[in-house]
Amino acid sequence: MTLIEILVVITIMALVAGAVGASVFGALRDAKAKRARTDASSLSAAALRFRLDHARCPTSTDELVEAGYLQRHGRSADPWDGDFVHECEADDVIAVSAGPDGVFGTEDDVRP
């Protein structure tokens, strides 16, 4: 083999590895968003039960755990290790994640 053939093979392998890496990271990003929506939905249901029992919105996910509405060993943070915020709207409670950027009020916020 010549040096040019080896360089061509290495270049092709690098291109394939780059394409595979990009698709894996895209799938990971999508999986985290899906997990956040699922967790937000579960937290919203627990927060709604809390609101019906206590006539107020929970202040945090930890309060839901302490009151027995969530299991202590369950996941209480979003996939990006941020806290969920509970928003009380009319007769509903919605858990919201700040999303990958960690800032609330942006377009990547995750709601159930």
LUMDREN-888447 format. One record per atom (N, C-alpha, C, O): residue in one letter; atom name; residue number from 1; y, x, z. Coordinates in steps of 0.05 Angstrom, whole numbers, padded with zeros to 5 digits. Last residue first. Layout:
// LUMDREN-888447
[a CA NUM [Y X Z]]
...
***
This chain:
// LUMDREN-888447
[p N 112 [00376 -00896 00598]]
[p CA 112 [00350 -00909 00591]]
[p C 112 [00351 -00927 00567]]
[p O 112 [00331 -00939 00559]]
[r N 111 [00416 -00841 00573]]
[r CA 111 [00414 -00867 00587]]
[r C 111 [00387 -00879 00580]]
[r O 111 [00375 -00873 00559]]
[v N 110 [00446 -00780 00571]]
[v CA 110 [00421 -00794 00567]]
[v C 110 [00420 -00818 00585]]
[v O 110 [00423 -00816 00610]]
[d N 109 [00500 -00750 00535]]
[d CA 109 [00490 -00763 00559]]
[d C 109 [00465 -00779 00553]]
[d O 109 [00464 -00792 00531]]
[d N 108 [00522 -00729 00489]]
[d CA 108 [00494 -00722 00494]]
[d C 108 [00484 -00733 00521]]
[d O 108 [00461 -00727 00529]]
[e N 107 [00576 -00741 00487]]
[e CA 107 [00558 -00756 00469]]
[e C 107 [00528 -00750 00474]]
[e O 107 [00511 -00765 00465]]
[t N 106 [00601 -00742 00555]]
[t CA 106 [00600 -00732 00528]]
[t C 106 [00578 -00746 00512]]
[t O 106 [00564 -00763 00523]]
[g N 105 [00600 -00759 00607]]
[g CA 105 [00621 -00770 00590]]
[g C 105 [00621 -00758 00562]]
[g O 105 [00640 -00763 00547]]
[f N 104 [00583 -00699 00643]]
[f CA 104 [00582 -00728 00640]]
[f C 104 [00605 -00737 00622]]
[f O 104 [00627 -00725 00621]]
[v N 103 [00552 -00640 00625]]
[v CA 103 [00578 -00653 00630]]
[v C 103 [00575 -00683 00624]]
[v O 103 [00566 -00691 00603]]
[g N 102 [00506 -00613 00610]]
[g CA 102 [00512 -00615 00639]]
[g C 102 [00538 -00628 00645]]
[g O 102 [00547 -00628 00668]]
[d N 101 [00485 -00608 00560]]
[d CA 101 [00510 -00593 00566]]
[d C 101 [00518 -00595 00595]]
[d O 101 [00536 -00580 00603]]
[p N 100 [00439 -00641 00559]]
[p CA 100 [00436 -00611 00558]]
[p C 100 [00462 -00596 00565]]
[p O 100 [00460 -00574 00575]]
[g N 99 [00455 -00694 00607]]
[g CA 99 [00444 -00683 00582]]
[g C 99 [00444 -00653 00582]]
[g O 99 [00450 -00640 00603]]
[a N 98 [00469 -00723 00651]]
[a CA 98 [00491 -00710 00636]]
[a C 98 [00481 -00697 00610]]
[a O 98 [00497 -00690 00593]]
[s N 97 [00438 -00786 00658]]
[s CA 97 [00436 -00757 00659]]
[s C 97 [00459 -00745 00642]]
[s O 97 [00466 -00757 00622]]
[v N 96 [00441 -00845 00696]]
[v CA 96 [00450 -00830 00673]]
[v C 96 [00447 -00800 00678]]
[v O 96 [00453 -00790 00700]]
[a N 95 [00416 -00907 00714]]
[a CA 95 [00415 -00879 00720]]
[a C 95 [00422 -00864 00694]]
[a O 95 [00411 -00869 00673]]
[i N 94 [00446 -00968 00728]]
[i CA 94 [00436 -00951 00707]]
[i C 94 [00438 -00922 00717]]
[i O 94 [00458 -00913 00727]]
[v N 93 [00439 -01033 00751]]
[v CA 93 [00444 -01005 00759]]
[v C 93 [00431 -00988 00738]]
[v O 93 [00408 -00991 00731]]
[d N 92 [00471 -01098 00745]]
[d CA 92 [00451 -01077 00737]]
[d C 92 [00459 -01050 00748]]
[d O 92 [00483 -01045 00753]]
[d N 91 [00509 -01137 00748]]
[d CA 91 [00484 -01140 00764]]
[d C 91 [00463 -01119 00758]]
[d O 91 [00440 -01123 00765]]
[a N 90 [00561 -01095 00735]]
[a CA 90 [00555 -01123 00740]]
[a C 90 [00531 -01126 00758]]
[a O 90 [00532 -01118 00782]]
[e N 89 [00537 -01033 00743]]
[e CA 89 [00551 -01049 00724]]
[e C 89 [00542 -01078 00727]]
[e O 89 [00519 -01085 00722]]
[c N 88 [00536 -00972 00773]]
[c CA 88 [00532 -01000 00778]]
[c C 88 [00550 -01016 00759]]
[c O 88 [00574 -01012 00758]]
[e N 87 [00503 -00913 00759]]
[e CA 87 [00526 -00929 00753]]
[e C 87 [00520 -00958 00757]]
[e O 87 [00500 -00969 00746]]
[h N 86 [00482 -00854 00787]]
[h CA 86 [00476 -00883 00786]]
[h C 86 [00502 -00898 00781]]
[h O 86 [00521 -00896 00796]]
[v N 85 [00463 -00794 00757]]
[v CA 85 [00484 -00809 00770]]
[v C 85 [00478 -00838 00766]]
[v O 85 [00469 -00847 00744]]
[f N 84 [00418 -00740 00767]]
[f CA 84 [00424 -00766 00754]]
[f C 84 [00446 -00779 00770]]
[f O 84 [00448 -00775 00795]]
[d N 83 [00432 -00670 00764]]
[d CA 83 [00427 -00694 00779]]
[d C 83 [00433 -00719 00762]]
[d O 83 [00450 -00718 00745]]
[g N 82 [00396 -00620 00725]]
[g CA 82 [00420 -00634 00734]]
[g C 82 [00413 -00659 00749]]
[g O 82 [00390 -00668 00747]]
[d N 81 [00354 -00595 00699]]
[d CA 81 [00359 -00590 00728]]
[d C 81 [00386 -00600 00738]]
[d O 81 [00397 -00589 00757]]
[w N 80 [00341 -00616 00652]]
[w CA 80 [00360 -00593 00651]]
[w C 80 [00368 -00585 00679]]
[w O 80 [00388 -00570 00683]]
[p N 79 [00312 -00662 00662]]
[p CA 79 [00298 -00638 00652]]
[p C 79 [00315 -00613 00650]]
[p O 79 [00305 -00591 00647]]
[d N 78 [00341 -00685 00726]]
[d CA 78 [00335 -00687 00697]]
[d C 78 [00322 -00662 00687]]
[d O 78 [00321 -00642 00701]]
[a N 77 [00308 -00695 00789]]
[a CA 77 [00329 -00683 00772]]
[a C 77 [00321 -00687 00743]]
[a O 77 [00298 -00692 00737]]
[s N 76 [00264 -00716 00814]]
[s CA 76 [00290 -00730 00819]]
[s C 76 [00313 -00718 00803]]
[s O 76 [00335 -00729 00803]]
[r N 75 [00196 -00727 00811]]
[r CA 75 [00218 -00712 00799]]
[r C 75 [00244 -00728 00803]]
[r O 75 [00245 -00752 00795]]
[g N 74 [00162 -00736 00874]]
[g CA 74 [00168 -00742 00846]]
[g C 74 [00192 -00727 00837]]
[g O 74 [00206 -00714 00852]]
[h N 73 [00153 -00731 00927]]
[h CA 73 [00144 -00709 00910]]
[h C 73 [00149 -00714 00881]]
[h O 73 [00143 -00697 00864]]
[r N 72 [00172 -00779 00948]]
[r CA 72 [00186 -00754 00955]]
[r C 72 [00178 -00731 00936]]
[r O 72 [00195 -00714 00930]]
[q N 71 [00180 -00836 00907]]
[q CA 71 [00163 -00818 00921]]
[q C 71 [00177 -00791 00925]]
[q O 71 [00191 -00781 00908]]
[l N 70 [00230 -00886 00920]]
[l CA 70 [00218 -00865 00903]]
[l C 70 [00201 -00847 00920]]
[l O 70 [00205 -00844 00944]]
[y N 69 [00244 -00917 00962]]
[y CA 69 [00242 -00930 00935]]
[y C 69 [00231 -00911 00914]]
[y O 69 [00223 -00920 00892]]
[g N 68 [00253 -00897 01012]]
[g CA 68 [00226 -00905 01005]]
[g C 68 [00223 -00918 00978]]
[g O 68 [00202 -00929 00972]]
[a N 67 [00300 -00877 01028]]
[a CA 67 [00296 -00905 01034]]
[a C 67 [00269 -00915 01025]]
[a O 67 [00261 -00938 01031]]
[e N 66 [00296 -00825 01008]]
[e CA 66 [00296 -00829 01037]]
[e C 66 [00291 -00858 01045]]
[e O 66 [00279 -00863 01065]]
[v N 65 [00299 -00836 00953]]
[v CA 65 [00275 -00824 00964]]
[v C 65 [00274 -00829 00994]]
[v O 65 [00253 -00837 01004]]
[l N 64 [00351 -00856 00949]]
[l CA 64 [00328 -00873 00941]]
[l C 64 [00302 -00862 00952]]
[l O 64 [00284 -00877 00960]]
[e N 63 [00380 -00812 00966]]
[e CA 63 [00381 -00836 00982]]
[e C 63 [00358 -00855 00975]]
[e O 63 [00347 -00868 00992]]
[d N 62 [00371 -00778 00923]]
[d CA 62 [00359 -00771 00949]]
[d C 62 [00359 -00795 00968]]
[d O 62 [00341 -00798 00984]]
[t N 61 [00401 -00801 00884]]
[t CA 61 [00372 -00803 00881]]
[t C 61 [00359 -00797 00908]]
[t O 61 [00339 -00808 00915]]
[s N 60 [00459 -00834 00914]]
[s CA 60 [00445 -00811 00901]]
[s C 60 [00415 -00817 00899]]
[s O 60 [00405 -00837 00910]]
[t N 59 [00480 -00882 00929]]
[t CA 59 [00498 -00859 00925]]
[t C 59 [00485 -00836 00911]]
[t O 59 [00499 -00820 00898]]
[p N 58 [00464 -00947 00903]]
[p CA 58 [00456 -00922 00917]]
[p C 58 [00475 -00899 00910]]
[p O 58 [00486 -00898 00888]]
[c N 57 [00507 -01003 00913]]
[c CA 57 [00496 -00983 00894]]
[c C 57 [00487 -00958 00910]]
[c O 57 [00501 -00950 00928]]
[r N 56 [00488 -01059 00954]]
[r CA 56 [00506 -01038 00946]]
[r C 56 [00491 -01018 00927]]
[r O 56 [00467 -01017 00927]]
[a N 55 [00450 -01093 00977]]
[a CA 55 [00476 -01104 00967]]
[a C 55 [00497 -01082 00961]]
[a O 55 [00521 -01088 00964]]
[h N 54 [00399 -01078 00991]]
[h CA 54 [00421 -01068 01008]]
[h C 54 [00449 -01078 00999]]
[h O 54 [00469 -01073 01013]]
[d N 53 [00363 -01102 00954]]
[d CA 53 [00357 -01102 00983]]
[d C 53 [00381 -01096 01000]]
[d O 53 [00383 -01107 01022]]
[l N 52 [00388 -01093 00905]]
[l CA 52 [00381 -01120 00912]]
[l C 52 [00375 -01123 00942]]
[l O 52 [00382 -01143 00955]]
[r N 51 [00392 -01037 00905]]
[r CA 51 [00416 -01054 00905]]
[r C 51 [00410 -01082 00914]]
[r O 51 [00426 -01095 00928]]
[f N 50 [00338 -01023 00903]]
[f CA 50 [00354 -01015 00926]]
[f C 50 [00379 -01033 00928]]
[f O 50 [00386 -01042 00949]]
[r N 49 [00325 -01043 00853]]
[r CA 49 [00311 -01054 00877]]
[r C 49 [00327 -01047 00902]]
[r O 49 [00330 -01064 00920]]
[l N 48 [00358 -01009 00823]]
[l CA 48 [00363 -01038 00822]]
[l C 48 [00349 -01051 00846]]
[l O 48 [00361 -01069 00859]]
[a N 47 [00335 -00960 00833]]
[a CA 47 [00362 -00964 00842]]
[a C 47 [00369 -00994 00842]]
[a O 47 [00383 -01004 00860]]
[a N 46 [00286 -00966 00807]]
[a CA 46 [00286 -00962 00836]]
[a C 46 [00314 -00968 00847]]
[a O 46 [00316 -00980 00869]]
[a N 45 [00305 -00972 00754]]
[a CA 45 [00289 -00994 00766]]
[a C 45 [00289 -00991 00797]]
[a O 45 [00293 -01011 00811]]
[s N 44 [00330 -00923 00747]]
[s CA 44 [00345 -00947 00745]]
[s C 44 [00331 -00970 00758]]
[s O 44 [00344 -00987 00772]]
[l N 43 [00286 -00888 00750]]
[l CA 43 [00307 -00887 00771]]
[l C 43 [00324 -00912 00770]]
[l O 43 [00332 -00922 00792]]
[s N 42 [00260 -00903 00702]]
[s CA 42 [00247 -00906 00728]]
[s C 42 [00267 -00906 00751]]
[s O 42 [00265 -00923 00770]]
[s N 41 [00300 -00889 00665]]
[s CA 41 [00290 -00916 00666]]
[s C 41 [00276 -00922 00693]]
[s O 41 [00281 -00943 00705]]
[a N 40 [00304 -00834 00673]]
[a CA 40 [00327 -00851 00678]]
[a C 40 [00319 -00881 00681]]
[a O 40 [00330 -00895 00697]]
[d N 39 [00253 -00818 00656]]
[d CA 39 [00260 -00815 00684]]
[d C 39 [00284 -00833 00691]]
[d O 39 [00285 -00845 00713]]
[t N 38 [00259 -00831 00601]]
[t CA 38 [00237 -00843 00617]]
[t C 38 [00244 -00841 00647]]
[t O 38 [00241 -00861 00662]]
[r N 37 [00302 -00798 00587]]
[r CA 37 [00304 -00827 00583]]
[r C 37 [00283 -00842 00600]]
[r O 37 [00289 -00862 00613]]
[a N 36 [00279 -00747 00598]]
[a CA 36 [00303 -00756 00612]]
[a C 36 [00306 -00786 00610]]
[a O 36 [00314 -00799 00630]]
[r N 35 [00238 -00746 00560]]
[r CA 35 [00231 -00745 00589]]
[r C 35 [00255 -00755 00605]]
[r O 35 [00251 -00770 00625]]
[k N 34 [00269 -00744 00514]]
[k CA 34 [00251 -00767 00518]]
[k C 34 [00243 -00769 00548]]
[k O 34 [00242 -00791 00559]]
[a N 33 [00294 -00695 00520]]
[a CA 33 [00310 -00719 00519]]
[a C 33 [00293 -00744 00524]]
[a O 33 [00302 -00763 00538]]
[k N 32 [00249 -00661 00519]]
[k CA 32 [00266 -00663 00543]]
[k C 32 [00283 -00688 00543]]
[k O 32 [00286 -00701 00564]]
[a N 31 [00232 -00670 00467]]
[a CA 31 [00214 -00677 00489]]
[a C 31 [00230 -00679 00515]]
[a O 31 [00225 -00697 00531]]
[d N 30 [00274 -00648 00437]]
[d CA 30 [00268 -00677 00435]]
[d C 30 [00251 -00686 00458]]
[d O 30 [00255 -00708 00469]]
[r N 29 [00268 -00594 00452]]
[r CA 29 [00293 -00608 00457]]
[r C 29 [00289 -00639 00457]]
[r O 29 [00299 -00653 00474]]
[l N 28 [00217 -00584 00431]]
[l CA 28 [00222 -00582 00460]]
[l C 28 [00247 -00596 00468]]
[l O 28 [00248 -00610 00488]]
[a N 27 [00226 -00590 00377]]
[a CA 27 [00208 -00608 00390]]
[a C 27 [00212 -00608 00420]]
[a O 27 [00210 -00628 00434]]
[g N 26 [00261 -00546 00369]]
[g CA 26 [00270 -00574 00364]]
[g C 26 [00252 -00594 00377]]
[g O 26 [00263 -00614 00388]]
[f N 25 [00227 -00504 00381]]
[f CA 25 [00250 -00508 00399]]
[f C 25 [00262 -00536 00394]]
[f O 25 [00272 -00549 00413]]
[v N 24 [00191 -00510 00338]]
[v CA 24 [00181 -00512 00366]]
[v C 24 [00204 -00518 00385]]
[v O 24 [00202 -00535 00402]]
[s N 23 [00223 -00501 00294]]
[s CA 23 [00211 -00527 00297]]
[s C 23 [00201 -00531 00326]]
[s O 23 [00202 -00553 00337]]
[a N 22 [00238 -00447 00303]]
[a CA 22 [00258 -00468 00301]]
[a C 22 [00246 -00496 00305]]
[a O 22 [00258 -00512 00319]]
[g N 21 [00187 -00422 00300]]
[g CA 21 [00203 -00421 00325]]
[g C 21 [00224 -00443 00325]]
[g O 21 [00229 -00456 00346]]
[v N 20 [00174 -00430 00246]]
[v CA 20 [00157 -00441 00267]]
[v C 20 [00173 -00443 00294]]
[v O 20 [00172 -00463 00308]]
[a N 19 [00215 -00400 00222]]
[a CA 19 [00212 -00428 00216]]
[a C 19 [00196 -00442 00238]]
[a O 19 [00203 -00464 00247]]
[g N 18 [00204 -00348 00242]]
[g CA 18 [00230 -00361 00247]]
[g C 18 [00229 -00391 00243]]
[g O 18 [00240 -00406 00259]]
[a N 17 [00154 -00338 00221]]
[a CA 17 [00157 -00340 00250]]
[a C 17 [00183 -00353 00257]]
[a O 17 [00184 -00369 00276]]
[v N 16 [00167 -00337 00166]]
[v CA 16 [00149 -00357 00176]]
[v C 16 [00152 -00360 00206]]
[v O 16 [00152 -00383 00216]]
[l N 15 [00201 -00292 00166]]
[l CA 15 [00211 -00318 00158]]
[l C 15 [00194 -00341 00168]]
[l O 15 [00204 -00361 00177]]
[a N 14 [00165 -00252 00183]]
[a CA 14 [00189 -00258 00199]]
[a C 14 [00201 -00285 00192]]
[a O 14 [00209 -00300 00210]]
[m N 13 [00130 -00251 00140]]
[m CA 13 [00120 -00258 00167]]
[m C 13 [00143 -00266 00185]]
[m O 13 [00141 -00284 00201]]
[i N 12 [00164 -00233 00100]]
[i CA 12 [00152 -00260 00098]]
[i C 12 [00142 -00269 00125]]
[i O 12 [00145 -00292 00132]]
[t N 11 [00175 -00182 00120]]
[t CA 11 [00197 -00201 00116]]
[t C 11 [00186 -00229 00114]]
[t O 11 [00197 -00248 00126]]
[i N 10 [00124 -00158 00118]]
[i CA 10 [00138 -00161 00144]]
[i C 10 [00160 -00182 00142]]
[i O 10 [00164 -00198 00160]]
[v N 9 [00116 -00158 00062]]
[v CA 9 [00098 -00173 00080]]
[v C 9 [00111 -00178 00107]]
[v O 9 [00110 -00200 00118]]
[v N 8 [00158 -00124 00046]]
[v CA 8 [00157 -00152 00036]]
[v C 8 [00139 -00169 00054]]
[v O 8 [00146 -00191 00061]]
[l N 7 [00143 -00076 00071]]
[l CA 7 [00168 -00089 00078]]
[l C 7 [00169 -00119 00069]]
[l O 7 [00180 -00136 00083]]
[i N 6 [00096 -00066 00043]]
[i CA 6 [00095 -00070 00072]]
[i C 6 [00120 -00085 00082]]
[i O 6 [00119 -00103 00098]]
[e N 5 [00116 -00058 -00008]]
[e CA 5 [00097 -00080 -00003]]
[e C 5 [00096 -00087 00027]]
[e O 5 [00095 -00110 00034]]
[i N 4 [00147 -00012 00001]]
[i CA 4 [00160 -00037 -00008]]
[i C 4 [00142 -00061 -00003]]
[i O 4 [00151 -00082 00006]]
[l N 3 [00109 00027 00013]]
[l CA 3 [00128 00019 00033]]
[l C 3 [00142 -00007 00026]]
[l O 3 [00147 -00023 00044]]
[t N 2 [00044 00008 -00013]]
[t CA 2 [00069 00023 -00014]]
[t C 2 [00088 00012 00008]]
[t O 2 [00083 -00009 00020]]
[m N 1 [-00024 00017 00000]]
[m CA 1 [00000 00000 00000]]
[m C 1 [00025 00018 00000]]
[m O 1 [00026 00039 00012]]
***
